[in-house]
Amino acid sequence: MIKASDAIAKVLVANNIKYGFELIGGMIAHLVDSINQLGGTKLVSMHHEQGAAFAAGAISRATNHREMGIALGTSGPGATNLITGITDCWLDSHPCLFITGQVNTDEQKNELAIRQQGFQELDIVTIVESVTKYAYCIKTADEIIPQLQKAINIAKEGRPGPVLLDIPMNLQREELGEDVI
């Protein structure tokens, strides 16, 4: 068995994603820890998520799309702070991976007629759909690795551009079978 966030870190390395940028937040703590422990993707802590988004896009620019950067943002305002950098990648056709943390699945409002249930819960996928090639909120642990690889492939194929995956915190710490990678 392998923790989902550890599996994510391994997929990043397998896809030659060498550099990532983040501003630590509660909903991405497992991802940041796993990526740093594996060490194959160098994470740089930033002062603001917008800077992380621009830095991730700069990896693509600086390498003429031979490499792709990643930016991580926590839920709510952390995720929305990535939007200007995401839009920059969209308008200039640079492949980039954005991963946002989301509240636990049992804290999500789902169909309730309320603004939010979980702390800083926000539907970032709907917000960024018009400026990404692909945006998806993970629903189950089993779809994490297939959706991650799908997003990476979409970012690079055809006209390149940004992709975003929103991953609930409880799914980041789920145990997956070793065969998922």
Helices and strands as residue ranges (DSSP letters): E 2-3, H 4-14, E 19-22, G 26-28, H 29-38, E 42-45, H 49-62, E 69-73, H 77-80, H 83-92, E 96-102, G 105-107, H 124-128, G 129-131, E 134-137, G 141-143, H 144-156, E 162-168, H 169-172, E 175-176, G 178-180
